[in-house]
């Protein structure tokens, strides 16, 4: 996907333009995401940071040493998760942007934190929190 798409929150106070890497949807089952998004946070990766029409309408919450969550200050919609030290590494809410019928559900992370009372029907790549952290860790030169 090389063309920008237009995204928005529930109330329309936060509108933005963003170029998505692809239409592969990922889900995070960690406790923070489930509390923030009222369920697993489902996202698509962007090629770079979104451009908001009104930056003042966007709230930023530093939820960990290395991550930040973006939300609408008016309606509270979860908009994106990004690395605190690299705002171009950002996961956009899959429900804040239009996706085509070709979008696919690719992976689930923090699968070990997922409550037992729900499951997704699709066959996805699944990673525990420990596996995800190991995959994200800087690789040393041996």
C-alpha positions in Angstrom: 0.0 0.0 0.0 1.7 3.2 -1.1 -1.3 5.5 -1.0 -2.3 7.3 2.2 -5.6 6.4 3.8 -7.8 8.7 5.9 -8.4 7.6 9.5 -10.6 8.9 12.3 -11.8 8.3 15.8 -15.5 7.6 16.8 -16.5 11.3 17.2 -14.5 12.7 14.3 -12.4 15.1 16.4 -9.2 13.1 15.4 -8.8 12.7 11.7 -5.5 11.7 10.1 -3.7 10.6 7.0 -1.4 7.6 7.2 0.3 5.2 4.7 -0.1 1.6 5.8 2.7 -1.0 5.3 0.0 -3.6 4.2 -3.4 -4.8 5.3 -2.1 -7.5 7.7 -4.0 -7.2 11.0 -2.3 -8.2 14.2 -3.9 -8.5 17.7 -2.3 -7.9 21.1 -3.8 -9.7 24.1 -1.6 -8.1 26.8 -3.4 -6.7 29.8 -2.6 -3.1 29.0 -4.0 -3.4 25.4 -7.1 -5.2 26.6 -7.8 -2.5 29.3 -7.1 0.4 26.9 -9.1 -1.0 23.9 -11.8 -2.9 25.9 -10.5 -6.1 24.2 -7.5 -7.1 22.2 -5.9 -4.2 20.3 -6.1 -5.0 16.6 -3.8 -3.0 14.4 -2.1 -2.5 11.1 1.4 -1.3 10.8 2.1 2.1 9.2 5.1 3.1 7.2 5.6 6.3 9.2 3.8 8.4 11.8 0.2 9.5 10.9 -0.4 13.2 10.2 -3.2 14.5 12.4 -5.4 17.3 11.2 -5.6 18.7 14.7 -2.7 17.4 16.9 -4.3 19.1 20.0 -7.2 16.6 19.8 -4.8 13.7 20.2 -3.9 12.4 23.7 -0.7 10.5 24.3 -0.3 8.2 27.3 3.2 6.8 28.1 2.0 3.3 29.2 5.5 1.8 29.6 9.2 2.6 29.5 9.2 2.0 25.8 5.6 2.5 24.5 3.0 5.2 24.1 -0.7 5.0 23.3 -2.6 7.6 21.2 -6.2 8.3 21.8 -8.9 10.9 21.1 -9.2 13.4 23.9 -12.9 13.9 23.2 -14.4 10.3 22.7 -11.5 8.2 24.0 -11.1 6.1 20.9 -7.9 4.1 20.8 -6.0 5.3 17.8 -2.5 3.8 17.8 0.4 2.4 19.8 4.0 3.6 19.1 7.5 3.2 20.4 8.3 6.1 22.7 11.8 6.6 21.2 10.7 6.2 17.5 7.3 7.6 16.6 7.6 6.2 13.0 7.3 2.7 14.4 3.6 2.8 14.9 0.6 0.4 15.0 -2.6 2.0 13.9 -6.0 0.7 15.2 -7.4 -1.5 12.4 -10.8 0.0 13.1 -9.7 3.6 12.7 -8.8 3.2 9.0 -10.6 1.7 6.1 -9.4 -1.7 5.1 -10.3 -3.6 2.0 -11.9 -7.1 1.8 -8.3 -8.3 1.1 -7.2 -7.5 4.6 -5.9 -10.6 6.5 -5.7 -11.5 10.2 -2.0 -12.3 10.5 -0.8 -12.7 14.1 -1.7 -12.6 17.8 0.9 -11.6 20.4 0.9 -12.0 24.2 -1.2 -15.1 23.5 -0.2 -16.4 27.0 -2.1 -13.4 28.5 -5.3 -14.0 26.5 -8.3 -14.8 28.7 -9.9 -18.2 28.1 -13.4 -16.9 27.4 -12.6 -15.8 23.8 -10.8 -17.2 20.8 -10.5 -16.1 17.2 -11.6 -18.5 14.5 -8.8 -17.7 12.0 -5.5 -19.6 12.1 -2.9 -17.0 13.0 0.8 -16.9 13.9 0.8 -16.8 17.7 3.6 -15.5 20.0 3.8 -15.4 23.8 5.0 -12.2 25.5 8.4 -13.7 26.0 8.7 -14.7 22.4 7.7 -11.2 21.2 10.2 -9.5 23.6 13.0 -11.8 22.3 12.0 -11.0 18.7 12.1 -7.3 19.4 15.4 -7.3 21.3 18.4 -5.8 19.5 20.4 -8.5 17.9 24.1 -8.4 18.8 26.8 -9.1 16.3 28.4 -12.5 17.1 
